[in-house]
Amino acid sequence: MKYAVIRLGGQQFKVEEGQTFEISKTDELTPEVLLLNNDGKIEIGTPVLENVPVKIKVVEEKLGEKVEIRRFKAKSRYRRKVGHRQPVMVVEVEKIGVEKGIKDVKGIKEKAVAKKTTTKVGSELEKPKARRSTRKPKG
């Protein structure tokens, strides 16, 4: 059984391929994979797994259940009833898995940082610029 724990829209979900679930409406649909169980082989992210994509698609956008807000003050005949429906999205998980050909992102970043930190030798060293005085000369 293949499943993943993902973080999406500030919430965590345990998802399987083909599963549909509701989340609050957001603009960004990039899930972060926190845990992957691939037929008994469990990978846990620190805090996320970089090389495990989860492909999701929006099936439907709708309004959620109605929430009623009631206000009441005793002995003053004050009663108010207001309703609200939060917009939600129905999302389907299409595929969970490791794509082939993806390199370790952390290793690439470390090599780039190592190249940037190399120092120049001899006359190529950068000398600090002389600071000009803002004082007016006396006299």
Secondary structure, 3 states (H helix, E strand, C coil): CEEEEEEECCEEEEEECCCEEEEECCCCCCCEEEEEEECCEEEEEEEEECCCCEEEEEEEEEEEEEEEEEEEECCCCEEEEEEEEEEEEEEEEEEECCCCCCCCHHHHHHHHHHHHCCCCCHHHCCCCCCCCCCCCCCC
